[in-house]
Amino acid sequence: MKHSHIIAVVPLLAIMLSSCGKYQSRIEAKIGCDKWAAEGGVFYIRGFYSIPLYERFDRLDRGLGGGQLLFGATSTRFISYCEEDTITRKYLGFTHTNRRRGEKVDIPCDKTNLDCAINVVLDEGEIVKRFAY
């Protein structure tokens, strides 16, 4: 008789503990992770091309200016970002630990593709937070 109460309580306790600290749905976990990532701030990447000396003189002659660098479009990136791990049913929160809020990063590009920084793949960040669902 005494053991029947324990048998009834164990499954109930297991259900309660399994949902402890988890989001109720995948969408809620994604929203939580995205909100966390946005709080981390952004940094900026832009492509540049270092103009050789002989080209600088040619550009001056054509009235294009004689600067040493040409810059492409700037890409805005989040310092923290989320990726879903469907096997563990978690969104993983990554952070680029080598980047600072508002930092500007220049990436060398070919002069025919100054916008190369828009699609550049950076080092994978470190997992610093998990959002289970």
GIGI-V469413 format. One line per field, one symbol per residue. ss: DSSP state (a for helix, b for strand, c for the rest). A space follows every 10 residues. Layout:
# GIGI-V469413
ss = ???
This chain:
# GIGI-V469413
ss = caaaaaaaaa aaaaaaaacc cccccaaaaa aaaaaaaaac cbbbbbbbbb ccaaaaaaaa acccccccbb bbbbbbbbcb bbbbbccccb bbbbbccccc cccbbbbbcc cccccaaaac cccccbbbbb bbc
